[in-house]
């Protein structure tokens, strides 16, 4: 595996691969790799001649304290990437990605304001900005993202379509531990007691999925039930919960799939998770839902 730190060097290396007719799959990450990342890398390995992984903790998508606290272990990550057969690691320094005078950002304006985006637009603007830069630097044929970050995935797909990036976005399934908790770098920060409490999250999501599969269409009621199920665990504070259309993130639209999304705080750590289920149909017609399917909760 070759490690490259400068954007210009990475662009040159990838250009050489394309000239040789090789396809490139990119897996963008923040590092502190886990089974979810490895599943995307394996998929990229199967579908491309060469695989590149980026590790960059993007300061544009974090508050300063959270940026400093984000778990990092580049040497452990390199060992995992080597064993997974990755060809290139792009691990730039902050000053190389955002040099002095940097003054441009990319925002998917409407979609960024959906779900939690009204209060953290800056975060999603940071995500789309850095992903746009990675696409321009590496110019992959395919890029791989996990479905666990559903809002992020929707934004990136919209950005690629709107700005005509010549890259195919591939979504990988959420990889879960034995207790059902979605793999996340933040999980390593949980105490054993907090980890046990976090297992309530997938159970609550599954319960709401079952409601939808059984014909539940009142999204306001479903969201309230989701919050109730989560708050049966004393260590959980629900920050945000929503039941919306999976493609538009709109509670009033019933497309092919419905997204059940939640963000919770456990011991000061923020965890997100979701499930996607086929939208309910009655007599061959979509059933209109109720407004206010997303709730920001500030209880306890």
VENLIN-V984546 format. One record per backbone hydrogen bond with DSSP energy under -1.0 kcal/mol. CO is the residue of the C=O (numbers start at 1). NH is the residue of the N-H. If there is no record, write none. Layout:
BEGIN
co nh
CO NH
CO NH
END
This chain:
BEGIN
co nh
2 89
4 91
6 10
7 11
8 12
9 13
10 14
11 15
12 16
13 17
14 18
15 19
16 20
17 22
18 21
23 50
24 141
24 142
25 52
26 144
27 54
29 56
34 38
35 39
36 40
37 41
38 42
39 43
40 44
41 45
42 46
43 47
44 48
50 25
51 87
51 88
52 27
53 90
54 29
56 58
58 61
59 62
63 67
64 68
65 69
66 70
73 77
74 78
75 79
76 80
77 81
78 82
79 83
80 84
81 86
82 85
87 2
88 53
89 4
90 55
93 97
94 98
99 102
107 109
108 112
110 113
111 114
114 117
116 119
116 120
120 124
121 125
122 126
123 127
124 128
125 129
126 130
127 131
128 132
129 133
130 134
131 135
132 136
133 137
134 138
135 139
141 168
142 26
143 170
145 172
148 150
149 153
150 154
151 155
152 156
153 157
154 158
155 159
156 160
157 161
158 162
159 163
160 165
165 167
168 143
170 145
172 147
175 183
177 180
181 177
184 187
185 188
186 189
187 190
191 195
192 196
193 197
194 198
197 200
198 201
199 203
200 204
201 205
202 206
203 207
204 208
205 209
206 210
207 211
208 212
209 213
210 214
211 216
212 215
217 219
218 222
219 223
220 224
221 225
222 226
223 227
224 228
225 229
226 230
227 231
230 233
233 236
237 265
239 297
240 263
241 295
242 261
244 259
245 249
250 245
256 279
257 246
258 277
259 244
260 275
261 242
262 273
263 239
263 240
264 271
265 237
266 269
269 266
271 264
273 262
275 260
277 258
282 285
285 282
293 243
295 241
END
